[in-house]
């Protein structure tokens, strides 16, 4: 399980599906779940802001993290996108193995 990661990324609602699909197509995550609407509050440039966004929940492996982060940064419209990766302590072994298998493939082998 040490290899498995869950990554959270908030994105503008209008690009959530496109980004989620591209991440999986590029084999950077085995699965991307989209929570269509979340409301975020944050300070930006000294002002309290509030936005409706979508939340992507990505299931991937540690070996894909650097490429995943690079991809998100290149495709994301925010100056500083939220990208938070957390290790998975426990999980259904068959699911964990599936994530490892799917992220081990390349986009060209599909």
MOCORZI-V336451 format. One line per field, one symbol per residue. phi: phi as a letter, one per 40 degrees, with the letter a starting at -180 (. if undefined). burial: I if it has 9 or more other ideal C-beta (glycine too) atoms within 8 Angstrom, else O. A space follows every 50 residues. Layout:
phi->???
burial->???
This chain:
phi->.dccbbbbacaddcbdcccdccccdcfcacabcbcdbbbbbacafgbcba acbbbcbbbabdccdcccccccccbccccbccbbbbcccaacdccdccdc cccccbdccc
burial->IOOIIIIIIIIOIOIIOOIIIIIIOOIIIIIIOIIOOIOIOOOOOOOOOO OOIIIIIIIIIOOIIOOIIOIIIOOIOOOOIOIOOOOIOOOOOOOIOIII IIIOIOOOOO
